[in-house]
Amino acid sequence: MRRFAAIVVGAVTLLAGSPAHAQSAKPYDHKDPYKSGCGTSARVVKSAKITSRVNGEVGTIKLMWSGRCKTNWIEVKTGTSMTGTINVYTRDGRHDAFRFKRGNGGRHWGNMLWANNMCAWGSVSVQWNGGRGGQNGSGTTPKACK
């Protein structure tokens, strides 16, 4: 009887720690869309303005979709002196945050999340000159469901 109980406890322990019980990552989650090749066939599915309370419109945010890879990610175009954080979210609760530094002509993108047959959306927050005096902004895309 002891041996049977030990086997049952061991099996339960294995099941509890198995990936089936955890939310598993998808093949392209948290990867660069252009290094992976997913960005070559991508299209914009939603976009919005990046706005600053003090300075008005300071850029654009785009929710991208790759039909080949079944992924979404966020791209932004803003001033070259800005830094910030790009976020992408999926309806099933996954999230990726990507910090970018100034430069790159003001064009930045975050990592991908697999989002086949579900909604995704994104946000960005930016700042320049340390964010003092209202030198910051943000934007959020509407949800897109693929």
Protein Blocks (a to p, Z undefined) as FASTA:
>chain_A
ZZmmmmmmmmmmmmmmpmklpccddfkgoiafklnommmmgccfbdcddddfklopabdc
dddddfklopacddddddfkbgcddddddfkopacdddddeejhopacdddddfehiacd
ddddddeehlpghiacddddddddZZ
